[in-house]
C-alpha cells in the first residue's frame, strides 16, 4: 500500500505498488465480495479458500485508516477545502515542491536575490511574469476576476540568458531540477497537458520550446490558453474529468512559437507576450552566479507569496488590480488596438505582482516593468492593426513636415484650428 488519494469528486482510491508498478483501486473494490476479482484484474491473485479474501479485506480496511488522504491530482498552488483557501507547495504536507535555503536566513536570500537582479529590468520582468501565476489564480478563485492563463515567450539567439532567466523564475517555487516547474518541451501533448492540469498558481517554464519534436506547438498553445483540456468520454460514455489550470507558462526559444502576424492567430497575441531579442544577464560571471544561487536556494518566494495572500483581504487585492488596470490602459491609449482591453489584463497582473514583491522586500523597478508592458503593447498593436498605424505615421509626418510637403490643403475652423486635410495623390509619392 503506497497511499490513499482523493479526486475532485471526493472519491477515494488506494494506490498500490507492486513490481515497480503503481495502480489505483477504489475503496468499493475492497469489499469482501469484490476484492478477489478487483486485484485479479490488476494481476494479483487472491485466494478465497477459508475466507482468506475476507481477512485481507479487513486488514486493508485497517491499513487504510493509517494513511492520511492525499489529493489524487496533487494540485500545485491554490485549492479550496471546505471553502477555505489553502496553498499546496514547498511549505505544506505533503511537500509537493522543493524547498532549500543555504544562506543563513530568508532575509539573506532576499538580499542576494536583489543583488543578482539589480539594474537588470528584463530579468525582473521574467521573475514577475512567473510569480504573477500566484496572483492570477488567487484573484480568479477569491474574487472571480476574469483573468486567465497566459504565456511569456523569450525569443532570441543563444547566450542572451534566456535559460538562466527561466531557472531563476522557476526557483521561486521549487528546484530548477523539478520538472513540475522547469522542463524541456518534450513528451506527448497529452502528457504536457496532464502536467499543466496540476498547476493552479504555480508557473511552468519550458526551455528551448522550438526544439524539434512531434508536438504541434500551435495546438498546444491554443489548449494552454484555453485553460482546460478537451472533452473526452470514458468507456461507459460518461464524460471524463477535465484537466484545468490557472497559471503562467514561460517559453524560451529562438523563433516564435506561433506567428501572430497571421490574422487567424491574432487571438494568441492576447495570451502570449513576446519578449524579442532581450538580454537577461550581464555577463558570463552573472550567469554563473545565478546558476549557483538557484542550485542552492529555491522554493522560498512561493512560500512568501502564499503567506502574503493568505493574510490580506482579497477585496483590497482586487481594488489594487483594478486601479493598475485603469492606469496601464491610459498609458496604452495612443497605440490602442482592438486587442488592448484584453492585453491590459495580463499587463496589470505582472505590474501588480511587481508591487507585491516590493512589499515583501524583493526590489523590482515597477516603472521599468510598466514600460516593458507598454513597449510590448506597441509592437503587437502594429501587428494587429497595420493599416491604422501606417495612417498614424503618415499624418504625424505631415504634421511635422507640412511646410516642406506640397499638395496639402488644410481646412480650418473659425478659431483657425485645422479640422480636415486634403492630400493629392502625387504628395504620397513625394513622401515615399
N, C-alpha and C positions, 0 to 999 in steps of 0.2 A: 504494500500500500504506500503510495507516494504522497498523495494529497487529497483533500476534499475541496471541490470547486463549485461555484455557483454562477449561473449565467444571468442575463438581464431580467429574465422572467422568474428568477428565484428557483429554478430547477437545480437540484443538487446532483453532483456526479462524483464518483470515486475515480481517482487517477491511479492506475495500477501499472507498475513497471515490471517487466519480465523479459529476460534475454535481450536486454538493450532495446526493448520496445515498450512504448508507453501508450495506453489506451484508456478511454473513459467508459464507465458503465453507470447507468442511472441507478439511484437508490432502489427503485421499484424492482429492478432486475435481481436484487439480492434477497428477495423474499424466498422462503424455503422452496416454494413450488416452481420458482423460476431460475434459481441460482445455477443449477447444473447446466441448463441449456445456454444461459447467458454467457457463462465462462467458456463453455464448449465452443460457442461461436467465435470466441476470441483465441481459440487454440489451447485452452486449458481444460483438461479432463477432470471431472469431479465425480467421485464415487457416491452412489446413493445407498450403498449397502449399509445396513444397520443405522440408517438415518444420519450418515456422516455429513450429507449435504446440509441438513438442518443444524448440525453442530457448527459447521463452517459459517452458515448464515448468522447464527447467534454470535459467533466470535467476531465476524466482520462488523456486526452491529455495534458491539462493544468497542471495536477498534475505531469506528467512525467517530465515536464520542470523544476520542483522544485528540482529534485533529481540529484545528481552527479552520473554519470555512474560508476559502480564498476566492477572489474574483476570477472566474474562468478565463476571461479575456485579459486580465492583468492590465487594466487601463492605466496609462501613464498620464498623470496630471489630475484634473478636477473630476470629481464624481459626486453625485448626490446620494446620500444614505439616509433614508427616512427624512428627506427634506433638509438634511444637514450637509453643508458643503464640506467636502474633505479633499485633501491632496494626497496623491499616491506618487511617491518618488523616492529620493535618496534618504529622506528622514522619516519613513513610515515602515510599518511591519506588514507584510514582508517588504524588504528593501528592493524595489523594482529597478532603481537606478543606483549608480555607484557614487560613493562619497569618499573623498580623500583630501586631507589637509596636512601638508608637510611643513607649512610655516607655523610659527608659534601661536598665532591666533587668526581669527577671521578678519580682524582689522588689518593685520599684516598682509593678509591675502588681498584685501581691497586696495591697500596702498601699492602693492606690486602690480595689480591689475591696472590701476590708474596710471602708473608709470609706463607700462607697456602700450597703453592706448593714447597717451598724451600726444596731442597735435597730429593724430592720425585719424581724421574725421571719417574717412571711408571705412576703416576698421570698426570704429564706433558704430557706424550705421549698420554694419553686418550684425554686430552684437545686439543692437536694439531691435533689428528685424527678427532675430531668433527669439529673444525674450518677449517680443510682442505676442508670441503664442499664448503665454500665460494670461495676459490682459485680454486677448481676443476671446478665449474660451470663458474667462471669468465674466465678462460683460454679457456674453450670449446666454450664459446659464442663469446669472443672478438678475439681470435687468432686461433680458430678451432683446438686447440691442441687435439689430440685423447685420451683424458682421459675420464674415465667412472666411474660410481658409484662403490664403493667398501665398504666392511663391516669390522668391527673390533669386534672380539668375545672375551670377557673377560671370561675365563674359570677357574673355581676354586671353592673351597668349600666356605661356608658362612664365614662371619667375616674376609674377606680379603679386604673389602672396595669397592667391585665391584659396588654396587648400589650407594654408596656415590660418586664414581668417575663419574658415569653417570649423577648424579644430578648436579655435578659441571659443567660437559661438557655441559649439556642442558641449564644451567643457563646463558651460554654465549649469548644465543639468546632470551630466554624467561623464564617464571617461570617454575620450575620443575613440577608444578601442571598443566601446559598446555600440553594437550595430543598431540599437534602439534609437540612437541619436546621431550617429555618423556612419555612413555606409557608402559603398560603391554602388553604382547604378546597375546592379546585376540581378539575376533571377527572373522569374516569370512575372507578368503583370499581376496575376492573382496573388503571388507571394508578396509583392511590393504593396498591393492594396491591403492585404491582411495585416501587414506591419503598420500601415497607416491607421488602420482601424483601432489600434491601441492608443493613439495619440489624442489627448484632449487637454491641450495646454502646454505640451512639450514639443519643441521643434524637431524636425528631422532634416539632417544635412546629407545631400548626395554629392559625392565628389566625382569629377570627370563624367558628367552626365551625357556627353555626346560620344562616349566610347561605343564601339560597335557591339551590338547585341541584338537579340530577336525582339526586343520590346518596341512597339510602336509608340514613340515618345509623345506624339500629338494626342493619341488616345489616352495615354496615361495622364497627361496634363489635364485633359478635359475631365477625367474621372476624379483627379485630385481636387480641382477647383469646384467640382460638384459637391464635394463634402460627404459623399456616401457611395457605396458600391451599387452596382446594377442589381435589379431584381432577379432572383433565381428561385427555382422550385426545388423542394425536396422530392424524394422518390414517391411519396404519397400525395404529390400535387399541392402540398401546402407551401406557403412562402417561407423561404429561408430567412433567418435573421440577418439583416443587412449590416455590414460594417459601416461605421460613420466616424468622422473625425473633425476636430476643430484645432487647427494649428497652422504654423507657417512652415513651409519647406524651402530650403536653400539649396541651390544647384550651382556647381562650378562647371564651366565648360569653355571650350574655345570658340564655339559658334552658338547661334541662337537655338534654343530648344524648339521653338516654334516661330515661324516667320509671321509676325503680326502685321506686316505691311499688306498681306493679302486680306481683302475685305472679309472673307469667311472666318478669319482668325482674330479679328479686331476685338472680339469679346474676351479673348485671353489676355489682351493688353491691360484689362482691368485687374486681372488676378495675378499676373506675372510682372514684377518690377524688374526691368532690365538695367543692370549696372554695367555699362560698357567701358572697357579699357581703363578701369580704375586700378590704382596700385594700393595695396592694403598693408604693406610693410615698408620699413625704411631701408633696410639693407639685409645682408645675409646674417649678420650678428643679431639683428632684431628677430629674424625668423627663428634662429636657434634658441634665443631667449624665450620666445613664446612657446615653442615646442617643448622645451624643458619644463616650463611653468605648467602647461596643461597636462603634462605627463605625471606631475606630482601633486596637482591640486585640481579637483573637479567636484561638481555636484553642489557647490556652495551657493551660488547666486540663485539657483532654482529654489533652494530651501528658503533663502531670504525673501524672495518674491512671494512665495506661498504664505509665509508668515505675515508679510505686509498686508496682503489682500484679505487674509482671514481676520485681521484686526482693524479693518476700516469699514466704513459704511459704503455699500455698493452704490447707493444713490449719489454719493459725493463723487465717486469714480466716474459714474455716468455723466454727471454735470460737467466735470473737467473734460471729458471726452467731447461732449457737445460744444463746449467753448473752443477747444482746439480745432475741431472740425470747421467751425464758422470762420476762425482766423485763417486757416490754411486755404479755405475756399476763396476768401478775399484775395489772398496772395496769388492765386491761380487765375484770377478773373481776366487778366489781359490776354491770356492764351487759352481761355476756356474752350472746350470742345464738348461734344455730346457724351463723352466718357467721364468728364470731370467730376460730376457728383458722385459717381461710384469710386473713382480713383481716390478722392479725398478721404473715404472711409478707411482705406489702408494706411494712407499717409498719417492720418490722425492717430492711429494705433501706435505707429512707430514713434511719432513725436511724443505722445503721452508716455510711452514706455521710457523714453529718454528722460523725461521729467521725474518719473518714479525712481529710476535708477539713481538719479542725483539725490533723491530724498533718502535713499538707503546708503549713500556715501560713495557711489560709483560716479566719477566725474565724466559727464557727457556734455559735449558742446551742442546744446539743443538748437541753437541758432544755425549751426552748420548742418545739423540733421534736417532742419526745415528747408534750408537752401538746396540740399541734395534732392529732397522731395520735389521742390519747385523745378529744378533742373530736369529731373526725370519726367515730370509732367509736361514741360515744354517740348521735350523730344517726342513723346507719344502723341501730343496734340498735333504736331506737324504730320505725323503718320496718319492719324485718324481723319484729319480734315486738310489735305494738302492744298485744295483749291482756295480755301479760306485764308490759309497762311500766305499763299502767293499774293493774293489781293492785298492783304495787310502790309506785306513787304513793299509792294508796288506803291501803295498810297503813302507809306512812310517815306519812301524815296522821293516821291513827288513833293511831299510837304516840305522836305528839307532842301530840295534842289530845284524848286519851281522857277527860280529866277533864270536858270540856265536851260530849262527844258521848253521847247517850242510846241505849239499846237495844243495849249491848255487854256480853257476858258472857265473862269470861276463865276459863280452866281452868288451874289452877296445879299444878305437880308438888310433891313432898314438901318440896322446898327453897324453895318459894314463887316459882319461876320460871314465867312463862306458857308453856304448851305449845300451847294452842288458843284461838281466839277465835270466838265466835258473834255474828253481827250480824243483827238483824231487818231486814226489807225497808225499813221506814219510815226507818231510820237512813241509808240511801243517799240517800233524798230530802232528808233534813236536811243531809247533807254537800253535795249538789248545790246 
